[in-house]
Each structure stands twice: as C-alpha cells, then as structure tokens.
Amino acid sequence: MHVLKSKSYWLSLSLMLSLAVMGMFYDILNSPDRGYVVLNSPIDQMLPFIPAMSIPYLGWYPFVFGVLAYLCAKDRLMYYRVLLSMNICVWICYLIYFNFQTMVPRPELTAAGPGSAMISWLYSQDRPFNCFPSIHALHSYLVMRAVLSVSNIRRYIKVLVSAGAALIIISTLLIKQHVIYDALGAIVLGECIFTIITGLALHRRRRKESKWTEGIS
C-alpha cells in the first residue's frame, strides 16, 4: 500500500512511542509500599487457573500495536482519537494505582505443562500490583472499540479484532493476573474517555462545517 510508504504515515505511527514513555512509570507504582486491597469476587474464585493462557496475555503487545498500525493506515483521525484516549486513560490508571493500590493473590506454581514456564517468567517480571483497572484490558478494549467505529473496515477484520481483544481480556483472569473488577473497570474507563474524545472531535468538526457554510452563504 502506498500509505505505508508515506512519510506522514511513519510520523503518525511514531506517536505510539507515547505509550512506551507512559509505560516507564508503571514499575515505579508497582509496589505494596502504599498499602493495598484485594478485590477478589466469587466469580474469580470459580474461574480456573490456566497457565497456557499466558500466551494470549503476552500476545497483547503485538496485538495492540498491530491494530494501531492498521488504524493509522485505514483511518488516521480514528487512530489519533484512540491513541489520545489510551494515553489519558493510562494517566487516570496511574492516579488510581497511587491512591488505591490493589493486589491479586497468585496461585502456587507447582505443575509442569504448556505455559507453566511462561507464567513463571511472567510472574517474576511483573509484581501482582497495579491491577485496578487493568491496562491489558483497557488497551485491548480501546483498539477494538476504535476498529468497530470505522465504517470502511471489513466485517471479518472487526470480528478478528474483537475476538483477539476478548481473548486477551479473558486471559488476564485465567492466569490470575487480574480479577473481574479490574477488567470491568478498564472497560468502563475506556468507554467513557473514548466517548468523550469522539464527542469532542465530532463537535469540533460540526462547528468548522457550520462556520464554512455561513461563510459561503
């Protein structure tokens, strides 16, 4: 595609570095020093622990950035909107982590099998704090929401992105990295911010169109 070779595309794509910069603050807050609460629910107690689900959980990275790159090529304005929404939401998450730290109790890793080594490595890299809302669920939901909002994206792509997002969100629960409140909180936060950003963008466009119409009348 010609758009993939254009300088403007790559410049726009470089804005995704903002998410990497934001991620640098994650480890600073990922600590029990400020105290924490546990948000387990009866549903979380019933959900099984499936180490193999660490595979889609770690697939979050290529999934989110891949969908963003696709959106950047397909609908640049929607790409800007969702990227802005993601950055705003992460700042809100960090404020919540600082003032309301939560922790997810992790199961003891004893059995060997598919995903066991991977989940062991994952647990060693990420402490069980910074949980509510889940940034994994947040970003997965937002890129799905953006894709579903673009009319000229084919239906099968929307289905694939929705399935990928749902699988990642479910994986956060089945590897006991998050609880259901973390996922629900992320979805509610993402929907609110995305709706506000989209509404403001549409309002601004209508005002410009109104001024242009008045100017030629």
PLY file of the C-alpha trace (Angstrom):
ply
format ascii 1.0
element vertex 217
property float x
property float y
property float z
element edge 216
property int vertex1
property int vertex2
end_header
0.00 0.00 0.00
1.20 3.47 -0.89
0.12 4.83 2.51
2.60 2.52 4.27
5.45 4.14 2.35
4.46 7.73 3.03
6.41 9.89 5.46
3.23 11.13 7.15
2.24 7.55 7.98
5.51 6.79 9.75
5.48 10.13 11.55
1.96 9.42 12.78
2.97 5.90 13.74
5.84 7.26 15.83
3.27 8.79 18.17
2.80 5.30 19.58
6.09 5.90 21.40
3.98 7.93 23.83
2.62 4.64 25.17
6.15 3.34 25.72
7.08 6.53 27.58
3.97 6.19 29.74
4.93 2.60 30.48
8.15 3.77 32.12
6.13 4.98 35.11
4.42 1.62 35.61
7.19 -0.04 37.60
7.53 2.97 39.90
3.95 2.44 41.09
4.05 -1.37 41.08
4.78 -1.65 44.79
2.99 -2.57 48.04
4.64 0.30 49.91
1.45 2.39 49.95
-0.68 -0.49 51.21
-3.17 -2.43 49.09
-6.58 -4.06 49.00
-7.74 -7.31 47.40
-10.77 -7.10 45.09
-11.47 -10.80 44.63
-15.07 -11.73 43.88
-16.93 -15.08 43.99
-16.66 -15.24 40.20
-12.87 -15.03 40.39
-12.87 -17.91 42.86
-14.76 -20.06 40.36
-12.53 -19.26 37.39
-9.84 -21.88 36.70
-6.13 -21.16 36.63
-4.86 -21.92 33.11
-1.11 -21.24 32.68
-1.34 -21.71 28.89
-3.43 -18.53 28.71
-0.20 -16.62 29.34
0.36 -17.00 25.58
-2.54 -14.71 24.51
-1.77 -12.49 27.51
1.74 -11.84 26.18
0.28 -11.56 22.67
-1.21 -8.26 23.87
1.89 -6.37 22.76
1.86 -7.25 19.03
-1.95 -7.22 19.02
-2.36 -3.66 20.32
0.45 -2.14 18.28
-0.55 -4.10 15.19
-4.15 -2.87 15.36
-2.95 0.69 15.97
-0.70 0.48 12.90
-3.65 -0.78 10.87
-5.88 2.03 12.12
-3.18 4.56 11.29
-3.27 3.38 7.69
-7.05 2.95 7.47
-8.44 5.95 9.37
-5.87 8.46 10.60
-8.34 10.54 12.63
-9.65 7.50 14.47
-6.05 6.46 15.15
-5.36 9.84 16.76
-8.55 9.63 18.82
-7.88 6.17 20.21
-4.21 6.92 20.88
-5.18 10.05 22.80
-7.81 8.06 24.68
-5.23 5.43 25.61
-2.78 7.99 26.97
-5.45 9.80 29.00
-6.72 6.51 30.40
-3.23 5.40 31.43
-2.73 8.65 33.35
-6.03 8.02 35.13
-4.94 4.44 35.87
-1.70 5.71 37.39
-3.61 8.12 39.63
-5.78 5.22 40.78
-2.75 2.99 41.38
-1.15 5.69 43.50
-4.23 6.33 45.63
-5.96 2.94 45.57
-3.42 0.16 45.15
-4.81 -3.35 44.70
-3.23 -6.79 44.66
-4.22 -10.09 43.06
-3.27 -13.21 45.06
-1.36 -15.61 42.84
-1.61 -19.41 42.89
1.38 -21.53 43.78
3.16 -22.75 40.66
3.78 -26.46 41.03
2.62 -28.33 37.92
4.57 -28.54 34.68
2.86 -28.24 31.33
2.00 -25.86 28.49
2.55 -22.30 29.59
3.99 -23.15 33.03
7.47 -21.85 32.27
5.98 -18.80 30.60
3.68 -17.95 33.51
6.57 -18.42 35.92
8.64 -15.95 33.91
5.70 -13.54 33.69
5.14 -13.60 37.45
8.84 -12.93 38.01
8.75 -9.87 35.74
5.54 -8.24 36.96
4.59 -7.95 40.62
0.90 -8.51 41.49
0.04 -4.84 41.99
-1.18 -2.05 39.63
-4.26 -4.14 38.98
-7.37 -1.95 39.00
-8.09 -1.01 36.23
-6.23 -3.48 34.01
-4.17 -1.74 31.33
-4.12 -5.00 29.34
-7.93 -4.99 29.25
-8.05 -1.22 28.73
-5.89 -1.11 25.60
-7.45 -4.26 24.17
-10.92 -2.81 24.57
-9.99 0.59 23.15
-8.42 -0.70 19.94
-11.42 -3.00 19.46
-13.78 -0.08 20.08
-11.94 2.05 17.54
-11.99 -0.64 14.85
-15.71 -1.22 15.38
-16.30 2.52 14.94
-14.73 2.71 11.46
-17.36 2.05 8.80
-15.00 1.10 5.96
-13.21 -1.68 7.84
-14.39 -5.08 6.65
-16.59 -7.14 8.92
-14.23 -10.12 9.16
-11.44 -7.85 10.42
-13.77 -6.41 13.05
-14.64 -9.96 14.13
-10.96 -10.96 14.34
-10.02 -7.87 16.34
-12.99 -8.33 18.68
-12.09 -11.99 19.22
-8.45 -11.09 19.88
-9.40 -8.39 22.38
-11.85 -10.70 24.17
-9.26 -13.49 24.37
-6.66 -11.17 25.89
-9.11 -9.77 28.45
-10.19 -13.29 29.45
-6.54 -14.38 29.67
-5.87 -11.74 32.35
-8.44 -13.51 34.54
-7.40 -17.11 33.80
-3.73 -16.58 34.65
-4.77 -14.77 37.86
-3.03 -11.58 36.84
-6.27 -9.63 37.27
-9.73 -10.04 38.75
-13.03 -9.34 37.06
-13.35 -5.89 38.65
-10.05 -4.92 37.01
-11.38 -5.86 33.58
-14.78 -4.23 34.10
-13.18 -1.06 35.46
-10.92 -0.88 32.42
-13.85 -1.27 30.01
-15.93 1.39 31.76
-12.97 3.81 31.89
-12.05 3.20 28.25
-15.62 3.63 27.05
-16.08 6.89 28.97
-12.87 8.51 27.73
-13.27 7.24 24.15
-16.85 8.56 24.03
-15.77 11.97 25.36
-12.84 12.25 22.90
-15.02 11.15 19.97
-17.82 13.52 21.01
-15.45 16.48 21.28
-13.94 15.68 17.88
-17.36 15.47 16.23
-18.47 18.71 17.92
-15.36 20.49 16.65
-15.94 19.20 13.12
-19.57 20.35 13.14
-18.50 23.82 14.29
-15.98 24.05 11.45
-18.59 22.89 8.92
-21.08 25.42 10.32
-18.59 28.28 10.00
-17.70 27.20 6.45
-21.41 27.10 5.49
-22.01 30.52 6.99
-19.02 31.90 5.12
-20.35 30.94 1.68
-24.00 31.85 2.34
0 1
1 2
2 3
3 4
4 5
5 6
6 7
7 8
8 9
9 10
10 11
11 12
12 13
13 14
14 15
15 16
16 17
17 18
18 19
19 20
20 21
21 22
22 23
23 24
24 25
25 26
26 27
27 28
28 29
29 30
30 31
31 32
32 33
33 34
34 35
35 36
36 37
37 38
38 39
39 40
40 41
41 42
42 43
43 44
44 45
45 46
46 47
47 48
48 49
49 50
50 51
51 52
52 53
53 54
54 55
55 56
56 57
57 58
58 59
59 60
60 61
61 62
62 63
63 64
64 65
65 66
66 67
67 68
68 69
69 70
70 71
71 72
72 73
73 74
74 75
75 76
76 77
77 78
78 79
79 80
80 81
81 82
82 83
83 84
84 85
85 86
86 87
87 88
88 89
89 90
90 91
91 92
92 93
93 94
94 95
95 96
96 97
97 98
98 99
99 100
100 101
101 102
102 103
103 104
104 105
105 106
106 107
107 108
108 109
109 110
110 111
111 112
112 113
113 114
114 115
115 116
116 117
117 118
118 119
119 120
120 121
121 122
122 123
123 124
124 125
125 126
126 127
127 128
128 129
129 130
130 131
131 132
132 133
133 134
134 135
135 136
136 137
137 138
138 139
139 140
140 141
141 142
142 143
143 144
144 145
145 146
146 147
147 148
148 149
149 150
150 151
151 152
152 153
153 154
154 155
155 156
156 157
157 158
158 159
159 160
160 161
161 162
162 163
163 164
164 165
165 166
166 167
167 168
168 169
169 170
170 171
171 172
172 173
173 174
174 175
175 176
176 177
177 178
178 179
179 180
180 181
181 182
182 183
183 184
184 185
185 186
186 187
187 188
188 189
189 190
190 191
191 192
192 193
193 194
194 195
195 196
196 197
197 198
198 199
199 200
200 201
201 202
202 203
203 204
204 205
205 206
206 207
207 208
208 209
209 210
210 211
211 212
212 213
213 214
214 215
215 216
